[in-house]
């Protein structure tokens, strides 16, 4: 009878050891599948896109338009992610002066070295470097902030502006009113910083009213 406690103790120890060495069941976490997002590059429709400029001076203003040479907009799903466009500086037109001789005089002056030096710099460019999508905006209000590099006369400066972007499948329309400080591009003719008489000053900032349309003619499509 004295052997029973010893036997029971041995069985208990064996049972304890067998449970101690059973590995815990740790299920491997399954990572959710990553869905590829289509990235599309759409060609800017230069015929449907427009660019209007406005420059103010003491006691008045001048305005007109200029053509886009080409451009692209990049989409990731239903979001704008990048893009660029090229401006044909040779196409600058003055619209507020109706008299042909006076119109030509101002147009030629804008193309001269006092302003855009069109002969040596026939194009200007803009390349997007950052896109920030805005939330909780009302219909028709800007829904993006766009940052990029604007190059005029071979001089590049960063610029940021709000934009209203509408995306419908493989069609995009982006609108923005962009304010540019011309003195940053060595355009200082009659600038106040040059000591110009107060009644002759042309304000340093001019605006570009831009509408970009990029449609179904996608150049490339890839996945990431």
Helices and strands as residue ranges (DSSP letters): H 3-20, E 38-44, E 50-57, E 60-76, E 79-94, H 100-111, E 123-133, E 144-152, E 155-167, E 172-181, G 182-185, G 192-194, G 198-200, E 202-223
